[in-house]
Amino acid sequence: MRHRPGRLASLLRFRAPTQLALAPLAILALVAVVYVSSATAAPLGGLNVVGIGSGMTNARIDSSIANAKALHANVVRTEVPWSVLEPRARGSIDPATLALTDRLVGDAAAAGIRVIMTVDSTPCWDSSAPAALLRACTPLRQSQANAWPPRDPAPYGTITGFLAARYGAKLAGIEVWNEPDQANQQYLAGPEKPQHYTAILRAAYPAIKQADPTVTVLAGSLVGANGGFLRALYAAGIKGYYDGLAVHFYSLVLGSLRVIHAVQLANGDTKPLWLDEFGWSSCWPRQRTQQEQGCVTAQAQGANLANVVRLLARTPYVAAEVVYKLQGSLREDFGVLNENGTRKVSFTPLAQALAAPTLGRLSPVTVALRSSHGRVTVTGSGPAGDYMGLEAFQGTTLRYRALFTLDRFNRYTLKLPKVLGAHGLRVRVFQYWAGVSHGVQRSI
């Protein structure tokens, strides 16, 4: 796919360990523990695979689905650009693109895998782009004009209805557009994005349901985790036009899910979240950052992916967890396959987690205490994906509380306030999603 990973709100971007000492109650409420240990059905689990478009081949599709099956995926997500499927005129389907789409869906169905289709990219003939961009717009070649919303959303409804009718139960869902709130303007360009997106969604939902009422319609495709764009969508009238809300979160995956779910509940929305993009790039040590995300090692990538799958396995409001992505490249090394198609070390831990998401152990929280110059330094590690919590007690009295984030190696170093002294302290550290029971404590 031609994705850049979604940009998080500034609060949730990757950074080195950051101490949020003596956090106010509002922040604590924001990160209240929501890990659920009771038995619920595990979310759909899978990966983003190749998108339908220029340069795609049957052989690559076959290989992608074979690898997804080896990873024990039960769902894959792919991009089906409207501008490639219906490039020249309304009702004129490109036969080569349709054949590739048939191949991918057919391969997936034969492997027991269902497909999430993300349908975006306005064809030249319906683009609302400025005249200068439209003059350069050519069918079957992606350009800036394809990112602008359609002048008339009705043809988008027609094409999504066509896909629903053609593939039906082989689909896990149709995702309406991609990342409309993305600041880079690559997917939904121009002003009044909430209003334009809502118009697109309201054209698609009834058309899909008329074609096949069983097909799941996914709205949102959000990258922003602060809830601002989602609130604007509610105000524009999206409620009632989707079955699930798609989100794309990277650095603080779990914390972002929790925040967006809180925004949903505040707006009377109980539709499940579909986390259909998340991941880490194994570009360390070649690079420090890639696509605005901190590079990690392939070992850390595997551990992080497996931890998130396991932590979400019993989360009632999350319906799917879809890793970005199957095959990486030097430019976007988020895959569990290398650019040449060989497996990274992250392949196996992800396969094990997808095969048995409710089994297996999380990466442990570790804590070490060291006294120096009259104060205590706390070091250790933990599972990625959420804020970490630290509590310092003297006897049974809580004297200090902090929230912090891990570094790219899932480690942390914090100095406690000197006023607490260097002895007689008990320190507890835990990941907020997993909860205190999965934490560890040490005394000095």
Secondary structure, 3 states (H helix, E strand, C coil): CCCCCCCCCHHHCCCCCCCEECCCHHHHHHCCCCCCCCCCCCCEEEEECCCCCCCCCHHHHHHHHHHHHHCCCCEEEEECCHHHHCCCCCCCCCHHHHHHHHHHHHHHHHCCCEEEEEECCCCHHHECCCHHHHHCCECCECCHHHHCCECCCHHHHHHHHHHHHHHHHHEEEEEECCCCCCCCCCCCCCCCHHHHHHHHHHHHHHHHHHHCCCCCEEEEEECCCCCHHHHHHHHHCCCCCCCEEEEECCCCHHHHHHHHHHHHHHCCCCCCEEEEEECCCCCCCCCCEECCEECCCHHHHHHHHHHHHHHCCCCCCEEEEEECCCECCCCCCCCCECCCCCECCCHHHHHHHHHCCCCCCCCCCEEEEEEECCEEEEEEECCCCCCEEEEEEECCEEEEEEEECCCCCCEEEEECCHHHCCCCCEEEEEECCCCHHHCEEEEC
